[in-house]
């Protein structure tokens, strides 16, 4: 009797799965057609990728963000990544900058980085940053 129930139950369940999957339309397919946002990203290495001797006294990156080629009232992000001599990412910090004028100053805090030599990669999203304008500084 038990084998008979299993023989009947398996085909009925299989038909149920086939039936439900035939009419199933995930909502994600409909949503994926929404407008795409274009993001511009630029990156460069401070000191051309050569290691920089870092001391914890310096607690910030400062610089100027250039919004001359971005829409008014937009914002940009500048990310600083510290890589050790083995090439491993050891620390990351960022600054978010609003487009209040063509050139905006920014400050990205540095916290908890040990003294040592690091290569620093700078990524800018939706804003331009001149490598010559970026400095490591001590800010009170």
C-alpha positions as CSV (number, residue, x, y, z in Angstrom):
1,X,0.0,0.0,0.0
2,X,2.9,2.4,0.9
3,X,4.6,1.7,-2.5
4,X,1.4,2.5,-4.3
5,X,1.1,5.9,-2.6
6,X,4.7,6.7,-3.5
7,X,4.1,5.7,-7.1
8,X,1.1,8.0,-7.4
9,X,2.6,10.9,-5.3
10,X,5.8,11.3,-7.3
11,X,4.1,11.9,-10.7
12,X,1.5,14.2,-9.2
13,X,4.2,16.3,-7.4
14,X,6.3,16.4,-10.6
15,X,3.3,17.7,-12.6
16,X,2.7,20.3,-9.9
17,X,6.3,21.6,-10.2
18,X,6.1,21.7,-14.0
19,X,2.7,23.5,-13.8
20,X,3.8,26.1,-11.3
21,X,7.2,26.8,-13.1
22,X,5.4,27.3,-16.5
23,X,3.5,30.3,-15.0
24,X,6.2,31.7,-12.8
25,X,7.7,35.0,-13.9
26,X,10.2,36.6,-11.6
27,X,9.6,40.3,-10.9
28,X,13.4,40.8,-11.3
29,X,13.1,40.5,-15.0
30,X,10.7,43.3,-15.2
31,X,12.7,45.6,-12.9
32,X,16.0,45.1,-14.6
33,X,14.9,47.2,-17.6
34,X,15.0,50.5,-15.5
35,X,17.3,53.3,-16.4
36,X,21.0,52.8,-16.1
37,X,23.1,55.3,-14.2
38,X,26.4,56.2,-15.8
39,X,29.3,56.4,-13.4
40,X,32.7,57.7,-14.4
41,X,35.7,56.3,-12.4
42,X,39.3,57.3,-12.6
43,X,42.2,56.0,-10.7
44,X,45.9,56.7,-10.2
45,X,48.7,55.9,-7.8
46,X,50.3,58.5,-5.5
47,X,54.0,58.9,-6.2
48,X,53.5,56.8,-9.4
49,X,53.0,53.7,-7.3
50,X,56.3,54.0,-5.5
51,X,56.0,53.2,-1.7
52,X,55.4,56.3,0.5
53,X,56.8,56.3,4.0
54,X,53.8,56.9,6.2
55,X,53.9,58.2,9.8
56,X,50.7,58.2,12.0
57,X,51.2,61.9,12.8
58,X,49.6,62.5,9.3
59,X,45.9,61.9,9.7
60,X,44.3,63.1,6.5
61,X,44.4,63.3,2.8
62,X,43.5,66.7,1.5
63,X,43.0,67.9,-2.1
64,X,40.8,69.6,-4.6
65,X,38.0,67.9,-6.5
66,X,37.2,69.1,-10.0
67,X,33.4,69.1,-10.9
68,X,33.8,71.1,-14.2
69,X,32.6,68.1,-16.3
70,X,29.9,66.8,-14.0
71,X,26.2,67.7,-13.7
72,X,25.3,70.5,-11.2
73,X,24.2,69.3,-7.7
74,X,25.8,65.9,-8.1
75,X,28.3,64.4,-5.7
76,X,31.5,62.5,-6.1
77,X,33.6,60.1,-4.0
78,X,37.3,59.8,-3.6
79,X,38.7,56.6,-2.2
80,X,42.3,56.1,-0.9
81,X,43.6,52.5,-0.7
82,X,46.8,51.6,1.2
83,X,48.7,48.6,-0.1
84,X,51.6,47.1,1.8
85,X,54.9,46.0,0.1
86,X,53.4,42.6,-0.7
87,X,50.6,44.2,-2.6
88,X,47.9,43.4,-0.1
89,X,45.2,46.0,0.6
90,X,45.6,47.0,4.3
91,X,43.4,50.1,4.7
92,X,40.9,52.2,2.8
93,X,39.4,55.6,3.5
94,X,37.2,57.9,1.5
95,X,35.7,61.4,1.1
96,X,32.3,62.3,-0.3
97,X,32.3,65.7,-2.0
98,X,29.2,67.7,-3.1
99,X,29.2,69.8,-6.2
100,X,28.6,73.2,-4.7
101,X,31.1,74.8,-7.1
102,X,33.5,73.8,-9.9
103,X,36.4,73.1,-7.5
104,X,35.7,71.7,-4.1
105,X,38.2,70.9,-1.3
106,X,38.0,67.4,0.2
107,X,39.4,65.7,3.3
108,X,39.6,62.0,3.9
109,X,40.6,60.9,7.4
110,X,43.3,58.3,8.1
111,X,42.8,56.3,11.3
112,X,44.6,53.3,12.6
113,X,47.3,52.9,10.0
114,X,50.6,51.7,11.4
115,X,53.9,53.4,10.5
116,X,55.4,51.9,7.4
117,X,55.8,52.1,3.6
118,X,52.7,51.9,1.5
119,X,51.6,52.4,-2.1
120,X,48.4,54.4,-2.2
121,X,45.9,54.1,-5.0
122,X,43.4,56.9,-5.5
123,X,40.0,56.2,-7.1
124,X,37.6,59.0,-8.0
125,X,34.0,58.4,-8.8
126,X,32.0,61.0,-10.7
127,X,34.7,63.7,-10.1
128,X,38.2,64.5,-11.3
129,X,41.1,64.7,-9.0
130,X,44.5,66.1,-10.0
131,X,47.3,63.9,-8.5
132,X,49.3,67.0,-7.8
133,X,46.6,68.4,-5.6
134,X,46.5,65.4,-3.2
135,X,48.6,65.8,0.0
136,X,49.0,63.8,3.2
137,X,48.6,66.2,6.0
138,X,48.0,66.6,9.8
139,X,44.6,68.2,10.4
140,X,43.5,69.1,14.0
